[in-house]
Amino acid sequence: MRVTIVNQHFNDVIGGSELQSDIIATGLSDMGCDVVYIAPGGSNNIYNTNYTVIIVDKNAVQIAQAVISSNPDIVYWRYNKHFFYRAIKKIRKFNIPVIFAASHANDLEPYGVKPGKNIKGYIYHCFLSRFNHEGFKHVQMLTVNNRYHLDRVSIPSRQKYIPNGVITDKVKFNWPRPYCAWVSNVKPAKRPEKFVELAKELEDSGVDFLMAGDIQSIKYNWLLEKEYLPRNLYYLGPMKLKEVNGLFSSSLFHIHTCCPEGFSNVFLQAWAQGKPSVSLSEDPSGYINSMELGFNARDDWKSFVDKICFLLNDTEERKKLGLNAKRLVNSKFTTKQLINSVYSLMKLLVEENQLQSLRKTNFIK
C-alpha cells in the first residue's frame, strides 16, 4: 500500500500524537508499505526515518497538494482538526479513502477548544473548530485511542477503537531521594500549577516532586526560578522519550493533573515501567479504575491528596497497582498490536475502495 500520514512530526513537536504517528509510519514502512509523512510546519532538515517526510506550510492548500502529489492508496490524518475541512474536501475529489485518527476529546467536539485563550481567541477557535468539524462528512473511518470516545460523532458511521502503543526502552535516571513524577508539555491544559500546589502541601513528606516537560506558555516561565517553587519540587526541563521512561522507572508513582484529553502517552510510559498513576481528573478508557492501576480523584482535591499520601505510605499497594499496570500494557498496548491494527484497517478500506471503483466503472460501461 501507498500510505500518506498527516501530522506534525515527533522530531519537531514532542507529543503523544506525534509519537504514535511515527511508530505507525515506521512500522508500516517495515512491513513494506510506501509511507509518506506530511509534516505541517516542519523545521528539521534531516529526519533519519525509514519513510519519506515532506515539510509543508501550515495551510490547507499545501497540505492537500502534498497529499495528492504523494498518490496514496489511503490517508491517515492525525493532525487534529487543523485545516481539516478544506484539505479533506480537496483530497476526496481524487477518491482517496481517509482515516481520521482522533487523539484528543476536542477532535470530536464541534466547538472543542483547549483552555488558556482570551475571550476573543476562544470565540474565534470555537467557530474554527465548528467549521473544520464539517470535514467528518468526507471521512471513511474514524479511529479513537480512548474507548470512551466511540460514537461521540455520528459521522462517519464507521468507528473503531485502536489503542496506542508504547515504547519501553529507557535511560537510567538517578535521584538521591524518593520522588513522584509529573511529565507533560507545560501549558494551561496540563494544569502544572496543580502539581506545584500539591508539592507545597506535601513539603514535609520527605518525598520530592519532579516535573519534566517543555514550557510552551510564557505564563509558566516562573518554573525556571527555584525561589518560586516549594523546596521539594524540581523542574527538570524537557526530556527525551527514553529519559522519561527512566524517570518513571525509578519513581514511586506517576502523578497526572492534565485536563481530560485523548489517551495521554505518559500513562502508558508509567504503566510500562510498573508504576501506578494518581490522576486529578483523567481516567482514559476507565482503565485506572476498572483495572486497578492507581486512583482517579475526579477533580476532588482532597481525594487527590489523600490518595497520594496513601500510596506514599503503602509500599505493597504501590507494587500491586504497578504490576497490574505493567500487565495491562503488555497485553493491550504494544507497538506491534498498534501497527497491525492500523495496517489491517487500511488494507480493508483500500480493498473496499478498489471494489467500489470497479463496480462504478462496470456500471458506467
N, C-alpha and C positions, 0 to 999 in steps of 0.2 A: 504493500500500500504506500501511496504518497500521502503523507500526513503533514498538515501545517498547524502549528500551535501558536496561539496569540496570547502573549502576556509579557510583562516586564521580566527581565532575566535576573536570575539569582546573583549573577556577578555584578549587577547594577543595583539591585534592591534586595536586601536580605529580609525575606519574609516567607511565611509558610506557603502561600500560594505559589510564589516563585520557585521555592524548593521543590514542591510537588510537581510542578511543570517540568523542571529539569530532570527529576527522577524518571518521569514518564517519557520525555524526549530521549534520554539516554537509553532507557530500557527498550523502547520501540526500535531505536536505531540498531541496538544489539541484536534484535530479533529479525533484522533485515529490512525494516521499513525505511523508506526515503523520507527523512524528517527535516522539515524547515521550521525554524523558530523565528517568528516575527517579534522583535523586541522594541516596542514603542519607547522612545526616549533613551535608548541605549547609549552608553558612553564608552564602553570598552572596545579597544581595537582588536584584542586577542581574547577569545572566549575559551579556547582549549577544550572543545567539546567534540564528540563523535558525530555531531549533527551540524547542519548549517544554521548560522544565526544571521539574520538580516535586520539591521537597525533602521528604523523609520522614525519620523517625527510623530508627535502625539496629536494626530488628527485622523478623522475617519477616512478621508480620501486616500492618504498614503497607506494606511493600514489595509484598506480594501484592495488597492492596486497591488501591494506586495503579496497579499494572499492569492489573488487571481493569477498573478505572474508566476507563482510557485506551482501552479497547475495541480492542486491537490485532489485526491480522491475524497478527502474529508477534512474538516476544520475542527480543531479543538480549541474553543475560546475560553480562557480562564482569566481574562482581563477585566473582571467585574463587569459593570455596565458602561465603562468608559468608552465613549464614541461608538457605542454598540449599535444603535438603531441604523444610523446612516451607513455604517460599514457593512453590516449584515445584509441590508437591502441590496447593496451593490453585489455582494458575494453570491447571494441566492439567485441572481439573474443568470448565473452560469451553472445552475443546477448542482451546486456543491452542497452536500449534506453538512449540517453544523451541529456539533455538541456544545452546549453551554454548560460549563463546569462551575457551579456556584461554589464560592469559597467563603462567603460572608452572608449573614442573615439579611443585610441590606440589599444584596443582589436580588432577593425575592420580594422585596417590599416596593410597591410603586413609588412611594415617596421616601425611600430609605436614604438617610443622611447620617454620617458619623458626627459625634459631638465635637465641640471645640470651635464652631464657627460663630461669627456675629450674626445678628438678625438678618441683615441684608444677604450675607453669604448663605445662611441657612435656607432662606426662601428661594434663592437662585438655584441651589443644589437640589432642593425638593422638586422643583419643576424640571430640572435637567434629568433627575432620576426618573421622573414620570415619563418624560419624552423617550428616553432610552429603553424604558420598560416595554415599549411597543415592539422592540426587536424580538421579543419572545415569539411573536407571530411567525417568524421566519426560521425558527429553530426546530430541528427534528427530534432532539433528545436533550433532556435536562438531567445532569447528574448533581448529586449533593454529597458532601462529605460528613454531614450530620443527619442521621436518620430522622430526626425531628423536623427537618426542613422539607421532607417529601410533601408534595401536594399543597404547598403554600401558594402556588400559582396554578391556574387551570390550563395555561398554555405554556409549553407544549403538554399534551396529554400523556406523553410517554416520559416517565421519570424513573431514575434508578439511583439507589444509594451505593456509592463506591467509597469505601473507607480510604483514608490517606495511608501512605507508607512511611516508615521511619528508618532513618539511617542510625545505626547504633555505635559506629566507631567513635572512639573518644581519645582525648589527650588528657593525661593525668593532671589533676588540679590539687594543689596542697593549700591548706589554710590552718593556722595554729589553734583555732577554737572551733567548737561545734557551730554549725550555721544552717540556716534555711535559705533557699534561693528563689529569687524572682527574676524572670527573664522575659523581655519583650522590647519592641521598639518603644521609646519613651515619648508618648503623646497623649492627649486627653482621653481618647477611647480606652487606653490601657490603665488609667487611674493610678499612676505610680505614686501619687501623693498618699494614697491609702496604705501603701506598703511602708512609706516613711512614718505615717501616723502609727502603724502597728509596731514598728521598731521602737518608736518613742514610748509607747505604752508598755513595752516589754524590755525596757532599757536595762533593768536589773536582773534579767533572767539568766545571765551567763551565756547567752546564745547570740551569735552575730547574725545580721540580716544582710545578705549580699544581693546587690541589684546589678544586672547586666543588660545592656541594650544600647542602641544608638539613639541619642537625643534628637528627635525630629520636630520638636516645637521649642522655640526660644523661651517659652514660659517656664521651661524646666531647667534652664541653664544654672539655676541655683544649686542643682545637684552636684555641680563641679566644685562647689565651695564647702569644704568639710566642716567649717564652723557653723553652717546652717543645718547640719544633719545630726541626728542622735549619735551618741558616741559608739553605738553598736551597729550602725548602718554604714555600709561601704558601697559606693558606686564604682563598678569595675570598668565601665565603658562598653563599647561594642565587643562582642566575642564571636569567633567563628563557630561553625556547627559542631565540630568535634570538641572544641573547647567548652561549649555549653554542655555537651554530653558528659564531659569530665567534671564540670561544676556540679551537675545533678548527681553524678555517681558518688561523690564524696559528701553530699549534703545529708541532712536529716530528712527533709522532705521539701516538696515544691509548694510555693505559695502563689496564688493567682488572684489578681484584683481586677482584671480586664472586664469591660462590658461584654455581654454575650455576643459572639461573632459567628464563626462557622464551626471549625474544629481546630483550635489553636495548636500548632505543632509542638509547642512546649509541653503540653500534656503528654504527648507520645514520647517525647525525648526523656521526660522524667520517669514515666512508667517503664520505658525500655531499660532504664538503669535501676529498676526495682525500687523506685521512690513513689510514695503516695502523694496526692495533691490535697491541699485545703484551699478551696475556692470561695471567694466572696459571693459570687452570684452565678457563675457559669458551670454547667454540667453538660458538656456536649454529648448528645445521644443518650443522656441519662446514665452513662457508664459509671460515674463516680458513685452514685447511689446504688444502682442495681447490681454492680459487680464488686462493690465494697473496695474502692480504690482510694478512699480518703473521705473527705466531707465537703458538702456544698452548703454554705451558710444562708443561701437565698436572700442575700443582701441584708442580713441581720448582723449588725456589727458585733453585738455581744456574743452571739453564737459563733461568729468567725473567730474572735479572740479566744473564746473558751475551747473551741476545737483545737486551735493551735497549741494552747497551753497543755491540753490533754495529750497531744502527740509528743510534745516536748518531753513529757514526763513518763511516757509509756513505751519503752523500747520494743517490747514484744508486739504491741499493736502496730507500731510502725513497720516491723518486719512482716507481719501478716498481711497488712494492706499493700505493702510494696511487692510482696510475692504475687498477690492477686493481680496487681498492675502489670507485672512482667509477663505473667501467663497470658493475660488478655492481648498484649501487644504481639506476643509470639504466635497467637492463634488467629488474629484478625487484621493486623496492621503491618505486615511485611511488605517490602518494596516489590517482591515477586508477585504477591497477590494483587497489588495495585496495578502493576504493569499488565498482567494477564487479563484483569477485569476490563481495563481500558481498551486493550487490543481486541478482545472478544466483542466488545460493544461496537467498536469502529468497524470491524470486519462484517458484523451483522448489518449495520447501516449502509455500508458501501455495497454489499451484495443486494440489499433491498433496492437501493437507488439504481443500480445497474439493471435489475429486473424491471423496475418501473419504466426506465428509459427504453428498454427493449420492447415492452408491451406498447408503449406510446408510439414507437417507430412502426411496429407491425400494424397498429390500428390505423395510422395515417396511410400506410401503404394499401 
